[in-house]
Amino acid sequence: MNIQEANQYLAPNYGRFPITLVKGQGSRVWDDTGKSYLDFVAGIAVNTLGHAHPAMIQTISEQAATMLHCSNLYFNPQQNELAKQLIELSGLDKVFFCNSGAEANEAAIKIVRKYFHDQGKEKYTVITATQSFHGRTMQTIAATGQDKVKQGFAPLPIGFKHVPLNDLAALESAIDGATAAIMLEPLQGEGGVNHACPHYLADVRKLCDKHDILLIFDEIQTGIARCGAMFAFELAGVSPDVLTLAKGLGGGVPIGAMLACKKVAPALSAGSHGTTFGGNPMSCAAALTVLDVLEQENILENVKQRSKQLQAGLQKLVDTYPFFSEVRGNGLLLGLACEKEVMPIIHACREQGLLVLAAGSHVLRFLPALNITEAEIEEGLMLLNKSIEGLDL
């Protein structure tokens, strides 16, 4: 089936690029014409270990032959072990498993409201940052600090406020007696690869403690070694009360997780929340394999080295072309800010055999697999340079 035929049957909600991908291996993918592309998108920070990693193939095959799903009416060993490892890695205390980042953030919003409800307190408002992105459900678009995702869906759920990132005065002025939580991405991905400054996050933690407010870190995109630490909050030395994960956790198999600290976790009592597919044996086995390979192949060190290499190459572009202004990000979540719209560059890169994406209209975003090689980063930079040279910008 060609693209024109596919469009007869698919909902038109995605602005798709005109290629059909059929195969992947490592940091490369191939379309249905046989053309290969170097993949600096990785499923939007999902394919942690690239495509068709041998350990993932083995795990998925063996688990499919054993048990895919059994319902959360019962325990399963893969879910038990994954919960244990995430708690040990994060320093939090309990895990709820779901299927996506939006679901994890829904669970985070629900648990903070339930936590205060159980204490008889009318605290329900969640403060987030402008340019944030927290998901596509009704509640998570209400939480998101971008108007473009909300158009056409009114009335939205109430109980959300938005303030500029890194503006402590604006944040403090938004706090009132109904404030239940502050929800932040330590590094905004979709919103433009914008840093939450470490000192700002430390001050936010103090504000939360002072005002009896819970701190949620949305690490859907930044978690699981993407930023050069297992969790981006480690880079700031600030711990949340609630943490959300998804994307890279499953390495391509859908999974989400909401982690909560000891005082908050009991609010998610029996019957208060649930999901049919969350924490199934297949998704948890895949996530366990991701965590195992990250350790066995010393991938965190690779992230740090490849990040330096990619940042250096992107900085050369800033030094060469006046329309590039800065390199942003950590680890292998990097952005290249541009005074011009970046979509022509993305199209040119695709023609050259490099897949990259945007973070807003004026930032190129780079999210390669965490085990990408030195040679592949060099190749990607060469293709990016070649693409830019061929444009009249």
Secondary structure, 3 states (H helix, E strand, C coil): CCHHHHCCCCCCCCCCCCCCEEEEEECEEEECCCCEEEECCHHHHCCCCCECCHHHHHHHHHHHCCCCCCCCCCCCHHHHHHHHHHHHHHCCCEEEEECCHHHHHHHHHHHHHHHHHHCCCCCCEEEEECCCCCCCCHHHHHHCCCHHHCCCCCCCCCCEEEECCCCHHHHHHHCCCCEEEEEECCEECCCCCEECCHHHHHHHHHHHHHHCCEEEEECCCCCCCCCCCCCCHHHHCCCCCEEEECHHHCCCCCCEEEEECCCCHHHCCCCCCCCCCCCCHHHHHHHHHHHHHHHHCCHHHHHHHHHHHHHHHHHHHHHHCCCEEEEEEECCEEEEEECCCCHHHHHHHHHHCEECEECCCCEEEECCCCCCCHHHHHHHHHHHHHHHHCCCC
